[in-house]
Amino acid sequence: MMKNNYLLAALSAIILWLAWPPIPYTSLLLFIGFVPLLIAIENVIRGNYKNKGRKIFGLGFITGVIWNTASIYWVYNAMHAYLDAFTSFMIALIPFTLAPLLMGLVFRLYYQMRKRNSILLSFMGLISFWIAYEYLHQSWELSFPWMTLGNGFANFHQLIQWYNVTGVYGGTLWIWIANILAFLWYWQRKEKVEVYSQKILLGSFAGWILIPAIGSVLVYSSYEEHVNPSEVVTVQPNIDPFAKWGSITPDEQLNILTDLSQKVAKLNTEFFIWPETAISGDNGINEEEFREYDQYKKVINFLEPYHNGNVLSGIESYVIYSDQKTSTARPIGNVFYDSFNAGVLIDGSSKLQFYHKSKLVPGAEKMPFGKALALLTPLFKHFGGTTGGYGSQAEPSVFYSASGIGVAPVICYESIWGNYVADYIKKGAQFIAVITNDGWWGNTSGKDQHLEYAKLRAIENRRWVVRSANTGISAFINQRGDIVQRSSWWVPTALSQEINLNEELTFYTKYSDLIVYLSFVTSLLSIGLMIVRKK
């Protein structure tokens, strides 16, 4: 009965949700999470059903939508802070259902392959299509790679030290092959057939999981950082984001930041990391005239005791043009301007370095697909951004202190992209600073997931991650992915830590997502196998 298949699809979703961060000690469930869904799909393929392709698409969609909604429910929470319940729900349906629609398409393509090819070739296609879907979902206008399968091991980073070779797509591959082996073993046992040796399947399943895991634990236990110390302070001002542009002034915010910084700073502190949009003005900060602002002068006065001190802070800024130089520039009088969610590095000299956030949040910070979705502007405009969209820069840029230390200024949402963060490292970053404001989500699992994902960037690049979050959770993460220090949620605080800088490049940093490129090749081969008629 189809009802039982739908229940199996829902069971897969529940298992995947239980395995997902921030639920601790459950990541291993990812190795069997898709087995009930694969059983349901096999039942349809072998059963006497009409419209099998449509039913298989529906099964994949059901698993995806339950899993996504349960894991990222906090998206609705963020919307509901601004809008009524119905409108919030309608907007939240975009991330809740878009990825599941793509997941359903992946399984529909898998079924198409099964009609003309062996089950093993079809599984090759399934894995390739899945990885291609994940890469698409981090690359297009509606990008949201939060639920990339490899992110699921962020809670169990001792098992994935080899992400410094493969990145998170290695985790996706690890999960899928384990699920396929487990499914084949179970299906043959259930049907009392042995097309493939049950012992070999069971041994392969155990070996496929244990060999990378044991190797990772050995690397984790023996990894030693090269000693190259730098003293860093991260600050969590704990300013309610909904009062930030109302009851608290930019000067009051700056006073909180400097006071907290001074409480833990040492004379040899080299970097003070302040969160996203920590520096702001009544109408933003003009980058060309920033040196004339009181905020700049206060930061310079604050840095006087720290001879090698630098402030890396989020800043709300804008740039004025004589003509429309960018597609996001908007007119004001006879000129145009771009607004930026930006980062700035301030030192004791008059030198300033700006970075404009590149990976903008769809809807909140940019209008996806431009004019095509212009009708949704009234819905998107409430979610903390500008209706015309923020400006951005195409590539990451590294901030350099006067002493030559390079730091990656990663702003909020950007920390989910492994390949983008790796580009900072290739350009000379010796540690990673994640500046964010997770207060929009409230006290939900969103803030915890965001923290856990930062551990993946530390492992991939073997760089310390210093995280400054306005309301929490701020943290120091070492090159193995250990959280060395962390703050509590919704408390004003500052943390000080001696970190080790690193200049060596990992395999992943150098070559990025090779698994994705391989999956593109196998996806094309799989499509060819779907088209070519079987003799």
C-alpha positions, 0 to 999 in steps of 0.5 A: 500500500502507498500509505506504508511507503509514505510512512517510510518516507516520513521515517527517513525524515525523522531519522535525518532530523535526529542526526542533524546538529545541534542534537548531540551524539546522533550523527551516526544515524546519517549512515542509515537515514535514507534506508527507509526512503530507499525501501519505499522507492523500491516498493514503488519500482517493483509494485503494481502502481500507476505514475511511478515517477510521480509517486517517487518524486512525492516520496523524496519531497515528503522526506525533504520537506519534513527533514528541512522543516524540522531542522530549520524551523527557526527561519519561520521564527526570524520571519515572525519577528517582523510579520504576522503568522500567516505571512511568515509561514508563506515566506518560510515555505520557500526554504522549507520546500525549495530544496525538497522539490530538488530532492524529489527531482533527484529521486525522479531521475534515479527512477528514470535510470532504473528503467534502463540500467542496473541498480548499481549504475542507477545508484551512481547516478543518484549520488551524482545527481544529489551532489549536483543538487547540493552544489546548485543550491549553494550557487544559484540566486536562491542559495541556501546550502545550510542542509548540505549532507556533509554539514551533518557531522559538525557535531562529531568533528573528530570523525571528519578530520579528512575534510581538509582533503574533501570538504563537506562533499566528502561527507555527502559521499560518505553518507550516501554510499553507507546508506546504499550498502545498508539498503542493499543488505536489508533488501536482499535479506527481506526478499531472501535473495543474494545477488551480492554477497551479504557478508561482503555488503555488511563488511563493506558497510562497516569498513566504509564507515570505520576506516575513515572514522578511525583514520580521522580519530588518529589524525585528530589525536596526533595533530599539533599546531605550529606555534605562531601566536597572536593575541585576539579578543572577540566581543559580544555586545548583546544588543537586541537587534530589534532595538538596534536602530531605535532605542540604542544609538550608534555611540552607545553601541560603540561604548559597549564594544570598547568597554567590553574589549578593555576588560579582557584586552592585554597590551599585546592584543593584536585583533579586536573582533566586533560583530556584524554591523557593530559600527553604524550611523544614523544613515549608515557610514560613508566609506570615503568620509569615515575618517571624519566620523566620531565613531572612527575617532573613538576607535582610534582613541581606543586603540592607542594603548595597543601598539599592534592593535587592530579592530575588525568590525562589521559596519553598515556603509555606503558608497556614492557614485556619479553614475550608476556603476552597479546594478544595485546602485540606487539614485538619490538626487543627482547621484547614485549610492550602494549600501553594504553589509560590510567589514572594516579593519581599523588600525592606529594609522589612517589606513582603512580596509573595507570588505563588502559582503558577497554571499547575500541572504536571498530576500533579506539582502538581495532580490533573487532573480532581480526583476523576475521576483519583483512582485515579492518585494513587499514580503521580503522588505521586512526581513532586515534588508533593503528592497533594492538590495545590498551591493556586494563584491565578487570575490573575497578580500583579506585584511592585513594588519600593519605587522603583515597578519592576514585575516579572513573577514567572513560575514554571517551567512558566508561562513556556510560556503567552504569553497568561498572561505577557502578562497580567503585562505588562498589569498593569505588569510592566517585565521578566520574571523566570522562576524555575525548577528544571530539574534534575528533567530532568537534562542533557537537551534539556528544559532547553534547550527551556525556555530557548529558549521564554523568548525568545518571551516577550521578543519577544511583550512586548518585555521583558527576561527574567531567568532563574534556574534552580537547576541551569541554564540561567540567562540574560539575554534582551533585548527582541529575544530575544537571549541576552545572557548565559547560564550553563553547566549544573550549575555554581554561579554568578551573573550580573550585567546592566544591563537596560532596563525597558520600559513600552510595550505591544505589539499582542500584549500588548494583544490576545493570541491573536486568531488563536485567536479567529478559528480558533474562528469558522472551526472552527464554520463548518467543522463547519457545512460538514461537517453541511450536505449538498452539493447 
